[in-house]
Each structure stands twice: as C-alpha cells, then as structure tokens.
Amino acid sequence: MLHTISFILNNKKFRNYFFALFYGLLSAIGINLFLNNAQSYSVGVAGIAQLLQAILATFSIHVSLSLLLIIFNIPLFIFAWRAFGLKYIFFSLLAVLSNIVFLQLIPQTEIVKDPLTNTLIGAALIGIGVGLCFNNGFSTGGTDIIVNYIQLHYHKKVGFVSNLINSGTLIITALFFDLGRTVYSLLGMLVTSYLMDYVFVLQKDVNIMIFTKRSDQIAASLKKFVHGATLIKGIGVYTGQTTDIIIVVAQKGQLNYLKQMIKAVDQDAFISTQSSNAELGNYRRVFDA
C-alpha cells in the first residue's frame, strides 16, 4: 500500500490525477457532512451554488447543487482554456467532475451537531484540497480559475483574492438570511483561504544565498534551473579566503530540489534562506501541471 502511494506521489501525471480526485472527495465531505449542517457556505462557485440553492428553496424551487456547479463552471472553463491551455483545463475539469460525482455519492448526514465545529472542519477540508490542486499546477474550477489567473499575473496571494470574491456571497447571505449564517460562512471562508495559502507553497518566494568555493560547478547546474541567479565574489572575514556567493530567488516548493542539486556539487556549501516577495523585474512563477 505504501509503495503504491509513493509511486503515485512521485509520478507527476499520476500525482495530478490523484489530487484532482482527492480534492473532489474532500470538498464533497466538507460540504455534505459539515458545511450544509451548519448552513454555512463554501468559497467560490461552490458557495455561490449553495447560496443560490438555498434562496431558490425559499421559493419552493429545488435545484441540484451538482447542476448549478456545471452551469457556473462552463463560462469559467472557456476563459481558462484561453488563458492557461488544455493541460490546465483537463485536470481542473477532472477536479470539478470528481467533486460533482462525490457530492452525489456522499449522503448529507449530520456527524457533528455544533455549527461552529461543522463550519471549521468543512472549511479546512476544502482549503487543503484547493491548495493541493494549486500546488500541482491546476485549479478546482469555478472562481479558483480567476484566483489562479490573478495570482500568476499580479503576484497576489490566492487566499486574499479568494476573500475579495467571496465577500459578494456574504453580502447576499446577510440580505436573504440571518446574521448567524453570514458569520459562520465568513469564519469558514477565512479558514479555507488561510489553508489555501498555507498549502500552496509554490506561490511563496524565497531568497536563497549559497556560499561556496565551487561556484563554477554550481553555476553550470543552475543554468538548467527555471530561475536566474547572481554571482558575487566575497572574502571570509575570519579566514581571509575567497568565497563566492550565489543569490537565487525561487519558489518555496522548489527549495528541496535546489538543495539536492547544490549538495550534489558541493557538500560543504552553506545555504541561507529567507522569505521574499518578487515584485518587479524578469521573474516568472512556474505552475506546471
């Protein structure tokens, strides 16, 4: 069993399939077993669909949540096709379809009575699922496509952008329903957004400083890396020996790869990292599906 899981996670294609399906399961569990019991709404299109379903139900119009998800996602996937390409579309569509299927398979059951607990658990499951999908180069459809586009082009955190979009859902919830439902939805959205940001490490930048006496060999390896590097000549204060410093700004999710690459060339290299925000210049984040 462990060998199978290791194979899936180490194979890029299988990993994408796995996380697309895994998101569908987590999101369906979060909505059907937790958020619906608290009358709390999810983030993005799922939350909009939940809200519209509840509003229509007050007029004795009962519409399937899965149907609403399909209708809302069609124009957004057309946009994603033009903005990101077919590979991105394929796995994002798989994530949406798996969510729709699991929403039908998992019955709406009350496991926990407390609405706050229901809200927090449901929101956490969805936030983890969305972050894992983003981390593997695709979205979970819906407004996450817009969130991913803004993050990629304007370097804004996905959680921050998601909160701006979700504010509309909260306003309409407050107008049609009671304040308690709005507050629980707000708490859930904040939890989801926080976990999206926490899990989505590829959106975070790090400044890496490499102190080495084998800069030529490391530089040769770095030429194959997606981000550029800068070489500075230095002198050790205590030893008086020449020590080269290579500076690289990269995505946090690429840090382990860089460490392995550097250690393969120079076991004695000293590596220092700190959080960074790439704002201007020739720097492109990579989210390869």
Residue frames relative to the residue before (quaternion, step in Angstrom):
aa qw qx qy qz dx dy dz
M 1.0000 0.0000 0.0000 0.0000 0.00 0.00 0.00
L 0.6809 0.4815 -0.2785 0.4764 3.57 0.88 -0.98
H 0.6222 0.5402 -0.3348 0.4571 3.57 1.08 -0.76
T 0.6481 0.5220 -0.3105 0.4595 3.59 1.00 -0.85
I 0.6584 0.5032 -0.3049 0.4694 3.58 0.93 -0.91
S 0.6417 0.5267 -0.3160 0.4593 3.59 1.00 -0.87
F 0.6407 0.5251 -0.3225 0.4580 3.58 1.01 -0.83
I 0.6632 0.5156 -0.3048 0.4489 3.57 0.92 -0.93
L 0.7143 0.4671 -0.2626 0.4501 3.58 0.85 -0.98
N 0.6974 0.4557 -0.2719 0.4817 3.60 1.15 -0.54
N 0.6487 0.4524 -0.3145 0.5250 3.58 1.28 -0.22
K 0.4575 -0.7434 0.4119 0.2614 3.56 -0.44 1.24
K 0.6816 0.4948 -0.2957 0.4507 3.57 0.86 -0.96
F 0.6853 0.4706 -0.2841 0.4777 3.57 0.88 -0.96
R 0.6031 0.5665 -0.3504 0.4388 3.57 1.11 -0.71
N 0.6563 0.5087 -0.3105 0.4628 3.58 0.97 -0.83
Y 0.6254 0.5212 -0.3290 0.4785 3.58 1.02 -0.82
F 0.6642 0.5308 -0.3026 0.4307 3.55 0.88 -1.01
F 0.7309 0.4357 -0.2582 0.4575 3.59 0.75 -1.02
A 0.5851 0.5536 -0.3789 0.4557 3.62 1.12 -0.52
L 0.6886 0.4565 -0.2684 0.4954 3.58 0.96 -0.89
F 0.6381 0.5423 -0.3194 0.4436 3.56 1.03 -0.85
Y 0.6165 0.5323 -0.3419 0.4688 3.59 1.05 -0.76
G 0.6438 0.5390 -0.3264 0.4341 3.58 0.90 -0.93
L 0.6605 0.5023 -0.2923 0.4753 3.55 1.02 -0.85
L 0.6747 0.4976 -0.2985 0.4561 3.61 0.83 -0.99
S 0.6780 0.5001 -0.2978 0.4490 3.57 0.89 -0.93
A 0.6575 0.5066 -0.3097 0.4639 3.59 0.96 -0.85
I 0.6333 0.5085 -0.3262 0.4837 3.59 1.01 -0.78
G 0.6602 0.5308 -0.3028 0.4367 3.56 0.91 -0.96
I 0.7154 0.4410 -0.2548 0.4783 3.58 0.96 -0.89
N 0.7664 0.4183 -0.2243 0.4328 3.60 0.63 -1.13
L 0.7659 0.3745 -0.2031 0.4815 3.58 0.99 -0.77
F 0.8013 0.2824 -0.1387 0.5089 3.59 1.14 -0.45
L 0.7545 0.4126 -0.2611 0.4384 3.64 0.40 -1.15
N 0.6561 0.5165 -0.3244 0.4444 3.60 0.90 -0.85
N 0.6418 0.5289 -0.3236 0.4513 3.59 1.06 -0.70
A 0.7037 0.4173 -0.2541 0.5158 3.57 1.18 -0.56
Q 0.3414 -0.7340 0.4913 0.3213 3.58 1.35 -0.17
S 0.4243 0.6707 -0.4626 0.3952 3.51 1.08 0.94
Y 0.3363 -0.7831 0.4981 0.1599 3.57 -0.97 0.86
S 0.4985 -0.6635 0.4867 0.2727 3.51 -1.14 0.80
V 0.6099 -0.5318 0.4285 0.4018 3.54 -1.35 -0.06
G 0.8255 0.3174 -0.1761 0.4322 3.54 -1.34 0.21
V 0.8304 -0.2063 0.1750 0.4871 3.51 -1.25 -0.66
A 0.5999 0.5622 -0.3635 0.4382 3.60 1.04 -0.70
G 0.6743 0.4851 -0.2880 0.4765 3.58 0.96 -0.86
I 0.6311 0.5223 -0.3254 0.4722 3.57 1.03 -0.81
A 0.6566 0.5075 -0.3035 0.4682 3.59 0.98 -0.88
Q 0.6289 0.5263 -0.3285 0.4687 3.61 1.01 -0.81
L 0.6737 0.5046 -0.2909 0.4549 3.56 0.91 -0.97
L 0.6656 0.4947 -0.3034 0.4692 3.59 0.89 -0.91
Q 0.6230 0.5400 -0.3323 0.4581 3.58 1.03 -0.78
A 0.6701 0.4955 -0.2891 0.4710 3.58 0.98 -0.89
I 0.6475 0.5146 -0.3193 0.4626 3.59 1.00 -0.81
L 0.6653 0.4987 -0.2985 0.4687 3.58 0.93 -0.90
A 0.6200 0.5582 -0.3398 0.4343 3.57 1.09 -0.75
T 0.6122 0.5494 -0.3553 0.4441 3.61 1.10 -0.58
F 0.7008 0.3923 -0.2489 0.5413 3.57 1.28 -0.39
S 0.5157 -0.6730 0.3770 0.3729 3.57 1.35 0.43
I 0.4913 0.5941 -0.4642 0.4361 3.56 1.10 0.77
H 0.0959 -0.8255 0.5561 0.0107 3.56 -0.46 1.21
V 0.0063 -0.8048 0.5893 -0.0706 3.53 -0.56 1.26
S 0.5130 -0.6534 0.4661 0.3043 3.57 -1.00 0.84
L 0.5046 -0.6441 0.4875 0.3047 3.58 -1.00 0.86
S 0.6285 0.5470 -0.3292 0.4443 3.59 1.02 -0.80
L 0.6467 0.5193 -0.3181 0.4592 3.59 0.99 -0.83
L 0.6503 0.5112 -0.3143 0.4659 3.57 0.96 -0.85
L 0.6268 0.5363 -0.3357 0.4549 3.59 1.01 -0.78
I 0.6453 0.5185 -0.3160 0.4635 3.58 0.97 -0.85
I 0.6772 0.5059 -0.2971 0.4440 3.59 0.85 -0.99
F 0.6958 0.4800 -0.2779 0.4563 3.59 0.88 -0.93
N 0.6893 0.5164 -0.2872 0.4192 3.59 1.03 -0.74
I 0.5343 0.6679 -0.4063 0.3215 3.62 1.10 -0.56
P 0.7254 0.4089 -0.2826 0.4762 3.68 0.66 -0.93
L 0.6394 0.5335 -0.3319 0.4432 3.58 1.06 -0.68
F 0.6575 0.4889 -0.3201 0.4756 3.60 1.04 -0.63
I 0.5774 0.5506 -0.3762 0.4711 3.59 1.15 -0.50
F 0.6437 0.5076 -0.3043 0.4851 3.57 1.03 -0.85
A 0.6660 0.5108 -0.3024 0.4517 3.61 0.92 -0.93
W 0.6060 0.5594 -0.3466 0.4469 3.58 1.05 -0.74
R 0.7023 0.4508 -0.2636 0.4838 3.58 0.95 -0.87
A 0.7226 0.4639 -0.2470 0.4491 3.60 1.02 -0.81
F 0.8266 0.2520 -0.0888 0.4953 3.60 0.94 -0.87
G 0.5223 -0.6406 0.4281 0.3655 3.61 1.07 -0.53
L 0.7056 -0.5151 0.3126 0.3730 3.53 -1.34 0.33
K 0.6203 0.5553 -0.3639 0.4177 3.63 0.99 -0.72
Y 0.6379 0.5135 -0.3102 0.4828 3.55 1.00 -0.86
I 0.6469 0.5382 -0.3058 0.4453 3.55 0.96 -0.95
F 0.6494 0.5608 -0.3355 0.3889 3.58 0.84 -0.96
F 0.7480 0.3968 -0.2327 0.4784 3.58 0.70 -1.05
S 0.6001 0.5372 -0.3600 0.4708 3.61 1.13 -0.57
L 0.6538 0.5033 -0.3041 0.4761 3.56 1.01 -0.84
L 0.6253 0.5316 -0.3340 0.4635 3.57 1.04 -0.76
A 0.6349 0.5253 -0.3286 0.4615 3.60 1.02 -0.80
V 0.6622 0.4991 -0.3029 0.4698 3.60 0.96 -0.87
L 0.6754 0.4990 -0.2979 0.4541 3.59 0.88 -0.95
S 0.6451 0.5097 -0.3282 0.4651 3.59 0.99 -0.80
N 0.6249 0.5311 -0.3361 0.4631 3.58 1.07 -0.73
I 0.6532 0.5144 -0.3092 0.4617 3.58 0.95 -0.90
V 0.6601 0.5100 -0.3053 0.4593 3.59 0.94 -0.90
F 0.6948 0.4710 -0.2794 0.4663 3.59 0.86 -0.96
L 0.5902 0.5603 -0.3705 0.4478 3.60 1.12 -0.56
Q 0.6685 0.4810 -0.2873 0.4891 3.57 1.15 -0.66
L 0.7024 0.4900 -0.2657 0.4426 3.58 1.03 -0.82
I 0.7221 0.4124 -0.2429 0.4995 3.59 1.01 -0.80
P 0.3449 -0.7661 0.5015 0.2064 3.62 -0.53 1.10
Q 0.4956 -0.6228 0.5066 0.3314 3.56 -1.19 0.53
T 0.0971 0.8100 -0.5572 0.1551 3.53 -0.26 1.35
E 0.3621 -0.7205 0.5462 0.2266 3.57 -1.05 0.71
I 0.1239 -0.7957 0.5919 0.0341 3.56 -0.52 1.24
V 0.7793 0.1502 -0.0471 0.6066 3.55 1.04 -0.92
K 0.3890 -0.7438 0.4970 0.2199 3.60 -0.92 0.87
D 0.6351 0.5588 -0.3391 0.4116 3.58 0.99 -0.78
P 0.4191 -0.7411 0.4613 0.2496 3.66 -0.60 1.08
L 0.6246 0.5377 -0.3501 0.4453 3.61 1.04 -0.68
T 0.6521 0.5035 -0.3085 0.4755 3.58 0.96 -0.88
N 0.6325 0.5320 -0.3235 0.4607 3.57 0.98 -0.85
T 0.6646 0.5201 -0.2960 0.4475 3.55 0.94 -0.95
L 0.7015 0.4835 -0.2761 0.4448 3.58 0.80 -1.03
I 0.6742 0.4834 -0.3061 0.4669 3.61 0.91 -0.87
G 0.6674 0.5042 -0.3058 0.4547 3.58 0.87 -0.92
A 0.6674 0.5019 -0.2948 0.4644 3.57 0.92 -0.92
A 0.6451 0.5290 -0.3212 0.4481 3.59 0.99 -0.83
L 0.6481 0.5243 -0.3194 0.4507 3.59 0.91 -0.88
I 0.6774 0.4840 -0.2907 0.4716 3.58 0.92 -0.89
G 0.6532 0.5266 -0.3195 0.4405 3.60 0.92 -0.85
I 0.6435 0.5073 -0.3142 0.4794 3.58 1.00 -0.82
G 0.6650 0.5180 -0.3039 0.4439 3.58 0.91 -0.91
V 0.6643 0.4959 -0.3012 0.4712 3.58 0.93 -0.90
G 0.6579 0.5213 -0.3097 0.4467 3.60 0.91 -0.91
L 0.6434 0.5211 -0.3194 0.4610 3.60 0.99 -0.80
C 0.6486 0.5060 -0.3196 0.4703 3.58 1.01 -0.78
F 0.6443 0.5125 -0.3176 0.4704 3.59 0.91 -0.90
N 0.6619 0.5337 -0.3008 0.4320 3.56 0.97 -0.88
N 0.7327 0.3905 -0.2264 0.5093 3.57 1.20 -0.47
G 0.6839 -0.5747 0.2583 0.3678 3.53 1.20 0.58
F 0.7379 0.3070 -0.2512 0.5460 3.61 1.12 0.37
S 0.4521 -0.6899 0.4984 0.2668 3.57 -1.26 0.29
T 0.5091 -0.6139 0.4957 0.3440 3.53 -1.34 -0.17
G 0.6262 -0.5612 0.3250 0.4328 3.54 1.19 0.58
G 0.7203 0.4610 -0.3023 0.4211 3.53 -1.30 -0.26
T 0.8110 -0.2275 0.1851 0.5063 3.55 -1.10 -0.72
D 0.4988 0.6425 -0.4363 0.3848 3.61 1.22 -0.20
I 0.5605 0.5797 -0.3824 0.4511 3.58 1.20 -0.48
I 0.6663 0.4816 -0.2899 0.4900 3.57 0.96 -0.89
V 0.6297 0.5380 -0.3220 0.4586 3.58 1.00 -0.87
N 0.6714 0.5014 -0.2873 0.4639 3.58 0.91 -0.96
Y 0.6387 0.5306 -0.3159 0.4590 3.59 1.03 -0.82
I 0.6767 0.4789 -0.2924 0.4766 3.59 0.90 -0.93
Q 0.6318 0.5362 -0.3320 0.4507 3.60 0.99 -0.82
L 0.6964 0.4956 -0.2734 0.4412 3.56 0.89 -0.98
H 0.7740 0.3818 -0.1870 0.4692 3.59 0.92 -0.90
Y 0.7995 0.2702 -0.1289 0.5207 3.58 1.12 -0.63
H 0.4226 -0.7587 0.4219 0.2603 3.59 1.35 0.23
K 0.3969 0.6864 -0.5058 0.3397 3.58 0.97 0.87
K 0.5420 -0.6220 0.4502 0.3414 3.59 -1.03 0.76
V 0.5442 -0.6528 0.4164 0.3228 3.57 -0.94 0.91
G 0.6289 0.5480 -0.3372 0.4364 3.59 1.04 -0.73
F 0.6438 0.5269 -0.3121 0.4588 3.58 1.00 -0.85
V 0.6788 0.4784 -0.2877 0.4771 3.59 0.88 -0.97
S 0.6318 0.5423 -0.3256 0.4481 3.57 1.00 -0.83
N 0.6492 0.5238 -0.3170 0.4513 3.58 0.98 -0.82
L 0.6250 0.5332 -0.3401 0.4576 3.59 1.04 -0.73
I 0.6736 0.4892 -0.2937 0.4697 3.57 0.93 -0.91
N 0.6942 0.5033 -0.2753 0.4347 3.56 0.95 -0.91
S 0.5081 0.6598 -0.4249 0.3549 3.59 1.20 -0.34
G 0.6011 0.5654 -0.3525 0.4412 3.59 1.12 -0.63
T 0.6323 0.5256 -0.3214 0.4697 3.58 1.02 -0.83
L 0.6644 0.5119 -0.3044 0.4515 3.59 0.96 -0.85
I 0.6435 0.5270 -0.3265 0.4489 3.57 0.97 -0.82
I 0.6773 0.4767 -0.2916 0.4785 3.58 0.91 -0.92
T 0.6089 0.5458 -0.3503 0.4568 3.60 1.06 -0.72
A 0.6633 0.5035 -0.3028 0.4635 3.59 0.95 -0.86
L 0.6642 0.5126 -0.3056 0.4503 3.60 1.05 -0.72
F 0.7669 0.3842 -0.1937 0.4762 3.58 0.94 -0.89
F 0.7984 0.2246 -0.0937 0.5507 3.58 1.07 -0.72
D 0.7051 -0.4649 0.3273 0.4237 3.57 -1.31 -0.13
L 0.6610 -0.5297 0.3715 0.3801 3.54 -1.30 0.41
G 0.5905 0.5940 -0.3645 0.4070 3.61 1.08 -0.69
R 0.6551 0.4986 -0.3131 0.4736 3.58 0.94 -0.85
T 0.6382 0.5301 -0.3210 0.4568 3.58 1.04 -0.77
V 0.6647 0.5078 -0.3026 0.4570 3.58 0.93 -0.92
Y 0.6560 0.4965 -0.3168 0.4721 3.60 0.91 -0.84
S 0.6426 0.5171 -0.3244 0.4631 3.59 0.99 -0.79
L 0.6294 0.5354 -0.3217 0.4623 3.57 1.03 -0.83
L 0.6555 0.5059 -0.3131 0.4652 3.59 0.89 -0.93
G 0.6651 0.5096 -0.3024 0.4544 3.56 0.91 -0.91
M 0.6593 0.5123 -0.3096 0.4550 3.58 0.95 -0.86
L 0.6459 0.5164 -0.3212 0.4614 3.58 1.01 -0.78
V 0.6357 0.5131 -0.3207 0.4793 3.59 1.04 -0.80
T 0.6541 0.5129 -0.3101 0.4614 3.58 0.92 -0.92
S 0.6753 0.5007 -0.2943 0.4546 3.59 0.88 -0.95
Y 0.6385 0.5269 -0.3282 0.4550 3.58 0.99 -0.84
L 0.7051 0.4571 -0.2722 0.4689 3.59 0.85 -0.93
M 0.5628 0.5684 -0.3848 0.4605 3.59 1.13 -0.55
D 0.6866 0.4786 -0.2724 0.4746 3.58 0.88 -1.01
Y 0.6677 0.5233 -0.3047 0.4329 3.58 0.94 -0.92
V 0.7165 0.4421 -0.2502 0.4780 3.59 0.90 -0.93
F 0.6858 0.4924 -0.2822 0.4556 3.59 1.03 -0.79
V 0.0618 -0.8606 0.5053 0.0099 3.58 0.44 1.25
L 0.5944 0.5985 -0.3758 0.3838 3.61 1.12 -0.50
Q 0.6236 0.5261 -0.3581 0.4540 3.63 1.18 -0.27
K 0.6429 0.5219 -0.3166 0.4627 3.58 1.27 -0.29
D 0.2696 -0.7719 0.5593 0.1367 3.57 -0.97 0.89
V 0.1102 -0.7679 0.6260 0.0798 3.55 -1.22 0.57
N 0.3217 -0.7073 0.5971 0.1992 3.53 -1.17 0.70
I 0.1024 -0.8248 0.5560 -0.0001 3.58 -0.51 1.20
M 0.0878 -0.7776 0.6217 0.0330 3.58 -0.85 1.02
I 0.1254 -0.7990 0.5879 0.0171 3.55 -0.74 1.14
F 0.1307 -0.7797 0.6100 0.0539 3.59 -0.65 1.12
T 0.1692 0.8129 -0.5242 0.1892 3.56 -0.47 1.20
K 0.3281 -0.7049 0.5859 0.2284 3.53 -1.32 0.37
R 0.6679 0.4251 -0.2965 0.5341 3.57 1.31 0.21
S 0.0701 0.8587 -0.5034 0.0655 3.55 0.91 0.94
D 0.6118 0.5671 -0.3603 0.4176 3.61 1.04 -0.71
Q 0.6873 0.4785 -0.2808 0.4688 3.57 0.92 -0.90
I 0.6565 0.4939 -0.3112 0.4777 3.59 0.99 -0.83
A 0.6327 0.5339 -0.3293 0.4540 3.58 1.01 -0.83
A 0.6283 0.5369 -0.3345 0.4528 3.58 1.02 -0.76
S 0.6639 0.4862 -0.2943 0.4860 3.59 1.04 -0.79
L 0.6673 0.5217 -0.3034 0.4365 3.58 1.01 -0.82
K 0.5497 0.6138 -0.4023 0.3989 3.60 1.17 -0.37
K 0.6612 0.4813 -0.2999 0.4912 3.58 1.24 -0.42
F 0.5630 0.6103 -0.3743 0.4129 3.59 1.32 -0.20
V 0.5976 -0.6240 0.3797 0.3307 3.56 -1.11 0.70
H 0.7406 0.3498 -0.2097 0.5340 3.61 1.13 -0.60
G 0.5253 -0.6511 0.4585 0.2999 3.55 -1.20 0.60
A 0.2254 -0.7609 0.5940 0.1321 3.55 -1.33 0.09
T 0.2424 -0.7547 0.5932 0.1407 3.57 -1.28 0.45
L 0.2360 -0.7834 0.5650 0.1068 3.57 -0.88 1.01
I 0.0497 -0.7842 0.6185 -0.0058 3.56 -0.88 1.04
K 0.3514 -0.7248 0.5548 0.2081 3.57 -0.97 0.90
G 0.0092 0.8205 -0.5701 0.0423 3.57 -0.83 1.02
I 0.2609 -0.7348 0.6018 0.1727 3.53 -1.34 0.19
G 0.4520 -0.6909 0.4972 0.2668 3.58 -0.87 0.98
V 0.4810 -0.6984 0.4504 0.2793 3.58 -0.79 1.04
Y 0.7454 0.4076 -0.2321 0.4737 3.61 0.86 -0.90
T 0.7556 0.3894 -0.2155 0.4806 3.59 0.93 -0.85
G 0.3323 -0.7509 0.5030 0.2697 3.56 1.12 -0.63
Q 0.5196 0.6424 -0.4082 0.3881 3.59 1.29 0.13
T 0.5547 -0.6055 0.4626 0.3341 3.52 -1.23 0.61
T 0.0324 0.7783 -0.6244 0.0574 3.58 -0.90 1.00
D 0.2784 -0.7715 0.5509 0.1542 3.56 -0.69 1.08
I 0.2036 -0.7601 0.6085 0.1023 3.55 -1.15 0.73
I 0.0956 -0.7785 0.6196 0.0299 3.55 -0.78 1.06
I 0.1517 -0.7961 0.5838 0.0489 3.56 -0.77 1.09
V 0.0093 0.7863 -0.6158 0.0499 3.55 -0.87 1.03
V 0.1641 -0.7286 0.6536 0.1228 3.56 -1.07 0.80
A 0.0910 0.8069 -0.5689 0.1301 3.56 -0.61 1.17
Q 0.5895 -0.5466 0.4491 0.3899 3.55 -1.33 0.04
K 0.6142 -0.6044 0.3671 0.3504 3.54 -1.02 0.87
G 0.6515 0.5366 -0.3142 0.4346 3.56 1.03 -0.74
Q 0.6615 0.4967 -0.3005 0.4749 3.59 1.27 -0.30
L 0.4399 0.7486 -0.4243 0.2571 3.56 1.30 -0.19
N 0.6610 0.5095 -0.3155 0.4515 3.60 0.89 -0.88
Y 0.6237 0.5358 -0.3325 0.4618 3.57 1.03 -0.80
L 0.6619 0.5082 -0.3003 0.4620 3.58 0.95 -0.91
K 0.6443 0.5276 -0.3246 0.4484 3.59 0.94 -0.87
Q 0.6629 0.5006 -0.3037 0.4666 3.58 0.91 -0.90
M 0.6516 0.5221 -0.3112 0.4538 3.55 0.99 -0.86
I 0.6766 0.4900 -0.2898 0.4671 3.60 0.96 -0.89
K 0.6761 0.4972 -0.2947 0.4570 3.58 0.90 -0.91
A 0.6027 0.5595 -0.3591 0.4413 3.60 1.12 -0.55
V 0.7060 0.4244 -0.2431 0.5122 3.58 1.21 -0.56
D 0.8163 0.0233 0.0441 0.5754 3.59 0.88 -0.96
Q 0.2811 -0.7927 0.5236 0.1357 3.57 -0.26 1.28
D 0.6984 0.4728 -0.2596 0.4704 3.59 1.20 -0.55
A 0.4112 0.7243 -0.4679 0.2957 3.60 1.26 0.03
F 0.2639 -0.7363 0.6024 0.1590 3.55 -1.11 0.80
I 0.1062 -0.8119 0.5739 0.0135 3.57 -0.75 1.09
S 0.0526 -0.7825 0.6204 0.0009 3.56 -0.88 1.01
T 0.0621 -0.8065 0.5877 0.0179 3.60 -0.94 0.88
Q 0.0398 0.7681 -0.6391 -0.0007 3.52 -1.24 0.49
S 0.6023 -0.5705 0.4123 0.3764 3.57 -1.17 0.58
S 0.0362 -0.8005 0.5976 -0.0285 3.53 -1.06 0.80
N 0.1875 -0.7479 0.6205 0.1429 3.55 -1.29 0.34
A 0.2331 -0.7710 0.5796 0.1234 3.57 -0.50 1.20
E 0.1181 -0.8435 0.5236 0.0203 3.57 -0.44 1.23
L 0.8151 0.0526 0.0177 0.5766 3.58 0.80 -1.03
G 0.6484 0.5480 -0.3762 0.3712 3.56 -1.28 0.22
N 0.6790 -0.5000 0.3759 0.3841 3.51 -1.41 0.00
Y 0.3685 0.6988 -0.5218 0.3219 3.56 0.25 1.30
R 0.0307 -0.8163 0.5753 -0.0420 3.56 -0.69 1.11
R 0.3274 -0.7275 0.5702 0.1959 3.56 -0.75 1.06
V 0.2507 -0.7749 0.5694 0.1116 3.53 -1.06 0.81
F 0.0305 0.7626 -0.6445 0.0462 3.55 -0.82 1.06
D 0.0020 -0.8500 0.5240 -0.0548 3.51 0.25 1.31
A 0.2646 -0.7706 0.5636 0.1359 3.54 -0.68 1.11
